[in-house]
Amino acid sequence: METHRHNSLVHKQIKEIRLEEIVTMNISAIYSNDNCELTPPMEKKEKQHEYPRRRRQQPQQYIEYGHTRFEWIQLIATLTVPIAIAIFTILDSVQQMNQSKNQFNVQLRIAAENRETDLHIASENRQKDLDIASENRWKDYKIAEETRLKDREVADDEQKHSMLIDHQTFLSKLILKEGVHLNNTNYEAARFVARFKTLIAFRQLDPKRKTLLFKSLYVGKLAGRLDEDMAIDLSSADLSNIDFASPRDHIALTPPSSHPYYSVNFSDTNLKNASFNSVSFFNVSFVEAMMDDVIMLSTLTALISLRGASLLRAKFLYSHYININFATAKLDGSFFEQFECDQCSFNFSSLIGIRIQNSKFVNSTFTDTKIDHSFITETEFGSNVNMRNVSLTNSKIHNCTFIGVDMRQCEMHGSSLINSKFIKVNFDECKGLTDEQLRQAAIVSESILPNGTVYSSN
């Protein structure tokens, strides 16, 4: 039975092969006819002999390989399409996966950039909020500090006002009990207590109230006068920063003509940084007073004693002084501008490093005075000015005029005399004066040189 089935299958396959050969032959014939080529007789005979041989070999080939070539071709063609589809599907899937991955990476990068931007914006907003909060705190602190300072100033002002009122009340009661001059039976104790309370008040009060208290004591003839027996001694009183008369920023180009302060006693007081603006003094004592950085602006003074006073860095501006005693005073670093001084004595005083400009000195003495390292310009030293034994070492004396000045035994080492005029000046025994210095001067006329000869420049 199996043999019969096998033979039937073989015959069937043979028929199919023959059919394929017939088709193949027909196709070859058609191809030959199209090309107009004729097969040679010998080739035809060979093909006729080849054909039976091939027919005999076909069953054997089929038996050996199991399938015909056409079947293999058909099989390969059949398998190629799904394989190609599968490959295309796989490649397309891979490409889509790559695209998806790229899109995902782009989305991740965008998300990271957005997150970084959001963090930066959030950080900036937070910093702005912190800055605003800090600025608000600083403003609140400043407002609170200003309010606190104002409250403190108000409280301090009220306290000082109360102190002044208490002091005046105390003095009023004491005067009613011990008399106007505190000279009743127990006057020594009364004066001691009054002086003690007054010195404490001056130490604690502000400049405005210090001035008010001093004026009240002066007007009431209790203190601050030279011509009477004062009930209260103000020596060593703290009058620093006291401010008399007009405001500090007011500059009167001419001194006042009246004498509102007569016979005032500031001896041995502390007047550091005090201001005397547009004030007139007559017969006033500043003996041994501490007057560093004092401002004497537009003042008219006469018969004033500043003997032994400390006037370091003092300013004498737009002022006129008559009969003033500066003997042994310390005026180092002081400034004189448009200052007129008649009958002034600077004997044995120290004026090292001072500046004098546009000023005038007449009938004044500078005997044994030190004016080293100073600058003097546009200033006139008139008749009867005695500068004997004065020291002008390394000083600049420019555009000044000296007429009839006694400068015997002076020291002028390193000084410059540019454009200055010396008329009838006595330089006898003057040390350090050289020909070069004399050549710097604009005029040297009828003057006695250190060697005793009379000299006049051309």
Phi, psi and omega in degrees: 000314179298321181295321180295317180296321180295318180294319179299317181296321181294315179299320180297318180292325179297317179299318180295321180295317179299316180300319179295322180293318179301316180297319181296319180295317179298319180296319180295320179296316180299315179300322180292317179296321180297324182271001178053045179246141180251136179281130179297154181299323182294320180293325178297317180296319181296321180291324178295320177289328182289330186294310178299322181297316179295325180294324180289329183280337184299312178300321181296319177296321180295320180295321183289317187258343175085333181224156177275167180296322180297320179296321178295319178298316180296321179296315181296318179297322180293320182282335185296319184297307180295327178295316178299318178298317180297315179298316179299318180298317180296313180298318179296320178296317179297317179297316178297321178296318178296317177298317179298319179296317178297316177299320179296318178296318177299316179297321177296316180296316178297318179297319179295317178297317178298319179295318178296318177298316179298319178296320179295316178297317179297320179295317178297316179298320179295318179295320177298317178298319178295318179296317179297317179297318179295317178297319178296320178296319180295319177297316178298320179295317179297316179298315179296320180293317178297318178297318180296318179295319178297317178298319179294318179297318179297315180296318179294319179296317178297321179296315179294322177297318178296321179297317179296317179297316179298319180295316179295323176296318178299313180296322179299314179295320181293321178294319178297330182273318188252000180097167185298322181259014180050050184238026176282198188303315184258042189293326182297314178295319180297316179293322178297313180296318180297316178296316181299312181295323182291317178298321178296318180297316178298325181290332186260341185278160175278166184305320182297316181283332173300314179299316180297318180293317180297316180297321179294320177291323180292313180294322179283001179056035175263334182199164173082017180239151179263331191272357182223165176283110184276140179288330183239122178274122183262009177300138184071010178290144180272097178251024181298144179066011178297145188231112181260145170062227190291163178300158183297328185275000178273129179239110175269125184286342177236137180294154178292158184261341183272171180235076184290335180246108184243133176055056180262143182244108175249017185300137176061022178261165177262105181244030180300134178061023177285156181235125176240091187254121180055048182245145174248130178238143173220129181056063183241142180247123172243028185300129177058021180280151175269106187233034179297138178063022178287152178242118176250093189248123178053049181254149174239114184232146178215143180054060182245140177245119175245027184299127177071007181284153175262111184238041180299132178059025178289156179238124177243101189238133175049047186236158179231117182245137179231129177055064183246137180252106176258015187304135179060012179283156178252108182242027182302134177075013182280165184230126179241123177222130185047052184249123178248128184228117179243129181060047179256141180245119176248023185301133177060020178266168180244118179235041183291132177071026180275169175229124179235127178215143178053044183237175183213134178233126176224149178051038185238161182235140177233034184298131179055034180262144178259116178236040182289152174054039182248166178235117182237121184219148177051041184237144181248130172249103189274201185295152177061030174265124182254112178242037182292134179061025177282149179252118180240034183299130177057031177262153178253116181244094188244136175056033180257164179233126177242118181235118177064031183269137177268108181242033180297142176060022178285165177243122185229033179297126176074009180278154175242140186239039188299125175058021177271159182243130180236109183240121180054045179262138181260106178261019186303130180061021177288137184260137174087357179278121184246167177297324179298318177296319179295326178291335177291333184290150178287317181218135168230107188233129175052038182255148180267123181278169181304332180275003177093355180276150177272133187229140173223128179282159180290000000 
